Each structure stands twice: as C-alpha cells, then as structure tokens.
Amino acid sequence: MNEMNAFQGKHVLVLGLAKSGFAAAKLLKSYGAQVVVNDRTPFEENEQAKVLSNEGYEVICGEHPLSLLDRPTDFVVKNPGIPYSNPIVSEAVKREIPVITEVEIAGLVSRAEMIGITGSNGKTTTTTLIGEMLKNSGREPVVAGNIGTVLSEVADRSKASEIIVAELSSFQLMGTQAFAPKIAVLLNLFEAHLDYHGSFEDYAAAKGKIFGNQQESDFAVYNQDDEAVLNLVLQSKGTKVPFSVKSECPEGAYIKAGSLYFKGEEIISLKEIVLPGQHNLENILAAVAASKLAGAKNEQIRKTLKTFTGVKHRLQYVDTIQGRKFYNDSKATNILATQKAISAFGQKIILLAGGLDRGNEFDDLVPQLKQVKTIVLFGQTAPKLERAAKAAGIEDIKLVDNVEEAVPAAYQSSTEGDVILLSPACASWDQFKTFEQRGDIFINSVHKLK
C-alpha cells in the first residue's frame, strides 16, 4: 500500500546515517516530514551529513544528545546497526516514542508486492535465487534490502507491476510495526547476534516479525525441519507453505526419489543442480517455493538451478585448474559456516583458514576437519587452528603469512580431483578491511596460478 501521506507534517529523528539513514531522511522529507538527522561521526569527516546540510536538513553530528528527544518527535528512524542499548534509543523507547527502521517505511510506501527473506544463514543466496527465478517469468523482480540496495529507496520508486525481493536482517525486522511482505520466508534459526539482541528468544522474536502482520491472502514459507521456525510461523495468518530436505510435504517444496518437487509437481532432478551443499539445498527449496508462489515459470527455475554457482564469497565456484576445483567461501566468518562448507563436499578437501582472533578455540570444528587432508593457515588464529587440525589427525599443516601465499601452497599439496576451499572460520579484520576483499584476493591468486 502507498501511505506517503502518513509522513506529512510528522516530526522525525533519523538516527545514524550510512546508506539506509541517508535514504530514509531524503524520502521522509520528500513526503513532507520535518526531519532532523543525528549521526555520531563528526561533521568534518561526514560526507553524507555535509550533503544533507547543504540541502537544508538540520544535521547534528559527533554524538547522540538525549536533548534531541525533548523536541516534538513523532517517531525515530534508527539505523539497523545501532543497538537498542544505545542511550538515545532506550530513552525513546522509555518515552514511548516509536522506534522504527527504514524497512517499516518501505512497507508503507511500496507500490509493489514484496517477498521478504530472513534467517540466520542463507539469506543472500536465497534472495538472489528468487530474483533469478522470477526473471523472464512475467514478473519484474527488484532485489534489495540487506543485500546491498536500500529497501525504502527501491520501494519508493517501485511500480505495481514489479515484485521486490528483499533480504531482511533481524536488526531491520526488529524495528518494524506494520510491515507485512506478501510472501515471507524464514530459512532457519541459530544462535547469532546475541550481543545485540541479548538472548536467543529476543533474536527469534525479531526474526518472527516477518510473519506477525501477514493476512489471510499472504504466504508464509518456512523450514519444516527447524523447530524454532515452526514456533514462529504460527504467528502468520497467511497460507503456510513448508519446505523440507528430510520429509515430503505435499503443500510445499521437498525432495523425492532424487528430484525436487513443489506441491506434487516434479521441478528438476538433483543431478542437474550445480550449487553444492545440503544447506544450499534448503535455500533452493525455499527459493523454489517462494518463486512459484510469485508466478515463476518452471523453465526459468530450472535454468537458474542449472547455471547458478553461488553468490560471490559464499561457497562460490571460482575455477578448475588441472582438475582442482577452487571455491571461495570468504563469507564464512565463524565456525558454523565453515562446518557447513566442508560438509558440502563428499571428497577430501584442502582447506584455507584463519583470520581475526575473537578469543574462541576451534574444538567444534574438529569433526569436520577429519575430512581435510591438507590445511593452510594464516592470520592471528593460525596457532589455534593448528591445534584443532592436529586434534583431527591432519598431518599436512602449512603456515603462511596471507591468502596470496596460501593459494599456491594449497595447489602444491593438491592432486587432480581435489577441492581447494577458502572457508576461514574467522573474521577478516586482522589483515583485510572486509571479507569481500579477502575473497577477491583469493580469486585473483587462483587466476594467477593459470
């Protein structure tokens, strides 16, 4: 629904800039709101604040003064990354001033229907798959949200003929009140972001808000194999559409006799799907269910699954050199992600791992490391990972300074048919600005081998 008049004359505090805050401020002002912008980065270092100031916005930088709430404030639009423990946010909540994220605004202004995707793991892959499956299927998909494009900006430009495919984080969803996607997808729930949410229960409740405002005409796509998800989907008034890798679910997407089915119809043989890994099979089932509900054609679904090799830095196939297949999983910044990456392959692998030391040991990775024949380690955590590798019985352990050295070292230890996998199990910030930079260096190093 288009509710632009909901903002006319409202007094709004936009807290935190970055892409979402910048877009929200401009959108709200264009709809007639009285907007004050507050960002912690000092004005002299804040290019976005300078742009807004030059355009006539009131911009306060350098701190979050509580006195801002003494002004008339109808609601606060919070950058998703700012925790609710922040003094100005907690004070706003205490004063019963609504605190929302720009996702709530997107839901109010969008002319297009929306598919919302959330979960602890697999959001980006599933979102990308749905977008690809809907292309050339009579829908006009626009992929946005946590995947990189600001959702409210896309929603404001949207047409009724389009469908927005939005990746949504728990941080974004926690700041929603009436937001209700036409198709809501919840992939899975693991303990994550507890430093932000405080408890698993609060984290799950934030994720569950994707279902909370759905009506009878909406659809809730959910993982039938995840008990925490099963509890949350009950909040939806919409049609429940399950997916499962373990059992047949006639009302949804499932595996039967080596093929993928949706509501009793065979879609594709598993042998034709190129994206590796059991966890990716869950993502694929969710994507098939959501895209079919949104009108995707089987031909486009099959075409996508026969060609899609993964989102960049997420178990992404890079190249094959002399019979060795290289995969870039730089997004694996924790043990769980690396466990899933190793388990995606049936054969022994050569693993490249290491990075920022967060204080944890890697004992939980030992069972999966038994599938690794050579491990190449770098970064602060190399000594801890070396201990785990020895506990797993790996005899070929190589220590190098960085990813660039790790690639040729891995290749030297490999034989034809091996998988060479970058899946660090650690954050990247000891040596890189981002996990994307780490992955790009891996890709470039692979290409240099040629």
Salt bridges, closest charged atoms under 4 A:
GLU47 OE2 - LYS50 NZ 3.44
GLU55 OE1 - LYS26 NZ 3.17
GLU58 OE2 - ARG71 NH2 2.70
ASP70 OD1 - ARG95 NH1 3.00
ASP74 OD2 - HIS11 ND1 3.75
GLU91 OE2 - ARG95 NE 2.76
GLU113 OE1 - ARG139 NH2 3.75
GLU132 OE2 - LYS135 NZ 3.08
GLU140 OE1 - LYS159 NZ 3.63
GLU153 OE1 - ARG157 NH1 3.72
GLU265 OE1 - LYS292 NZ 3.45
GLU272 OE2 - LYS306 NZ 3.14
ASP319 OD2 - HIS447 ND1 3.92
ASP319 OD2 - LYS450 NZ 2.90
ASP357 OD1 - LYS384 NZ 3.07
GLU361 OE2 - ARG387 NH2 3.19
GLU386 OE2 - LYS390 NZ 3.63
ASP396 OD1 - LYS398 NZ 3.88
GLU404 OE2 - LYS448 NZ 3.91
ASP418 OD2 - LYS373 NZ 2.71
ASP440 OD1 - LYS312 NZ 2.93
ASP440 OD1 - HIS313 NE2 3.63
